[in-house]
Amino acid sequence: MKKLFSILIVVLAVVSCSSDPSENSQDESKNSQNITTSDIKGKWKVISDNLKGVRLILDDNSPCVWSDKFSNTFSGPYYFIENVSDDVLKNQCALIGSDVNDKIHISVIKVQGHTSGNADLYIRCDLMPLLPNLDWQYFSEKVNREAWYFWEGNWFYYTFEVTNYTDNYMHLKLRKSSIRFDDYEQNYPLRIDAGTVIMLQREQ
């Protein structure tokens, strides 16, 4: 009888431990205060009137490859702002001899710091993968050399506050943007005023 009683106590202890709420609780839902960089990976489409239809593509499974003036090859994940309708971007792409004039490469994107409790999203952009090879046969005829060299080593930045986030929607408020060389501000595409709110929907 004592042995049976001892077994019963052990069973009850095991059941009690297995029913610990901390063991069965689901992961905390993601929101604008606790998201990480991995949470925003995937494909997003702007649904707000400003920049409507622009897409944010963060695809770790597809490569992006480009080279510099020294024929050094670089590769990274396919991170782009696509479907951009911007006159400055079209003009700059024409100068550098690129047939693609509706996308901007993202070289760095990460969730960092917090503003008023919300996460900040930092994005660094460039046009480097759009540049033709410097030794291209028709380079001198079709490419503005000054523009090519400008974009060969140039980038611009955005810092957004993530004001709202769910699995399917994200609201970004631009805190600030900056460029590498202030004297050439007219050459940088997709200039957005501070305070602008952009609403995105995740694409399946």
JOSUL-V29013 format. One line per field, one symbol per residue. phi: phi as a letter, one per 40 degrees, with the letter a starting at -180 (. if undefined). psi: psi as a letter, one per 30 degrees, with the letter a starting at -180 (. if undefined). A space follows every 10 residues. Layout:
# JOSUL-V29013
phi = ???
psi = ???
This chain:
# JOSUL-V29013
phi = .ccccccccc cccccccccd dcccccdccc accbcbdccc chbbbcbcdc gdgcbbbbbc cbcbbabbcc gccbaaccba cbfcbacccc ccccccgccc bbabcbcaaa cafabfgccb bbbbbabdcc cccccddbdc cbbccccccd ccbbaabbbb cccaabcbba bbbccababc bccbdccccf cbcdgcbbbb bccc
psi = eeeeeeeeee eeeeeeefgk efefklkkkk affglleffg kakkkkflek gkfkkjjijf fklkkllafg gkklllljjl jlhkjkeeee eeeeeghkfj gglkkjfkkk kkakjhfllk jkkkllgeff klkfgkegef efkjeeeeee ffhllllkjk kjfkkaffkk kkkjelllle jefheffklh kkkkfkkkkk kkk.
